Amino acid sequence: MSSATFGSICFDSGCLWKNEINVSKTKKRNGGRFVKCLANTKTQKAEKAVRIGVLGASGYTGAEIIRLLANHPHFGITLMTADRKAGQSIGAVYPHLVTQDLPTLVAIKDADFSEVDAVFCCLPHGTTQEIIKSLPTSLKIVDLSADFRLRDISEYEEWYGQAHRAPDLQKEAVYGLTEIVREEIKNARLVANPGCYPTSIQLPLVPLIKANLIEFRNIIIDSKSGVSGAGRSAKEENLYTEIAEGIKSYGVTRHRHVPEIEQGLSDAAHSKITVSFTPHLIPMSRGMQSTIYVEMAPGVTVEDLYQQLKTSYEDEEFVKLLEKRAVPRTHDVRGSNYCFINVFADRIPGRAIIISVIDNVVKGASGQALQNLNLMLGFPENTGLLYQPLFP
């Protein structure tokens, strides 16, 4: 591991990592010499092996990619695009990132990909297909938009209201729900990063469907998201006075994540699944909870569901089944790449309630994207993602 990656602690015998450092503080502790060392920022930038481009860096998912990469030992940002913010520094757009030594934002038309190995595409849906189609084929790409998530391009046209502009690339794209299709992601060049709602829903349901523990009918999903899920662009319906002190259902029966959810569940079932899905906007900045109501297969108990989820995820880094009766809370995953799940018996015989929580900007977007690119490039998938949840 490079000394340029993290700060290090040094004692009389020398630094734990001994490359270029700046000594910032020396003091005595328990009679020994204690030195706190900070990585040289320029060395850090030069030594990182993989050169990253962030397209759409001025949006929430782009900014979150930048935050996560600040502690990644192998990925360094060499290109950032933001058409409306071109010429500005990232610190001018997002003051919380002012400490990062990063390139100036440029318009996508002026982007130079000669110094880029991999790309996070954080652009809005409908704009991504043409851009990714024009990128050098040598690049590894994780697309955070919806443009390559639906295998059936006619479904894309139906739900997104426009023709698919890169049908040949669609055939190549791998849907990147990391814990479910890990091996396919490892060999992919283009990964379609899942949406936030589909991530929170598929992670608990796919193992239960594959094990035939729940009926494929009458699946009811009630999901709630923080306002960051609506993006950063100015919209009247997202003004403070429109959102604060209330809850709002939206996309009722027609939310664009419906076909993505049904595609993943149908793949697990090897038959068509249709769900009842209603999303809600909650007056908090980030976080997502999906409460899922299912009918158990004949003879199946809630304990069977619990044990299947335990078996499926006991070795997973980021998906955690809580202790029995513990209720998942969005507070407990905020700022992290974790998904917390639990299952409960419904008062209606034969039915169960599943609760799943994620941070919609991390596990629901940028964190999962980084997890996927780690896999695509042969790094441990948790690299740069071991931020613990922020609480309180």
Secondary structure, DSSP 4 states (H G I P E B T S, - for coil): --TTTS-EEEETTEESS-SSEEEEEEEEETTEEEEEEEE-HHHHHHH-SEEEEEETTTSHHHHHHHHHHTT-SSEEEEEEE-GGGTT--HHHH-GGGTTS--PPPB-GGG--GGG-SEEEE-PPTTTHHHHHHHS-TTSEEEE-SSTTT-S-HHHHHHHHSS--S-HHHHHH-EE--TTTSHHHHHT-SEEEPPPHHHHHHHHHHHHHHHTT-B-SS-EEEEEEE-GGGG-SS--GGGSHHHHTT--EE-STTT-TTHHHHHHHHHHHHTS---EEEEEEE-SSSS-EEEEEEEEBPTT--HHHHHHHHHHHHTT-SSEEEPPTTPPP-GGGGTTSS-EEEEEEE-SSTTEEEEEEEE-TTIIIIIHHHHHHHHHHTTS-TTTT--PPP---
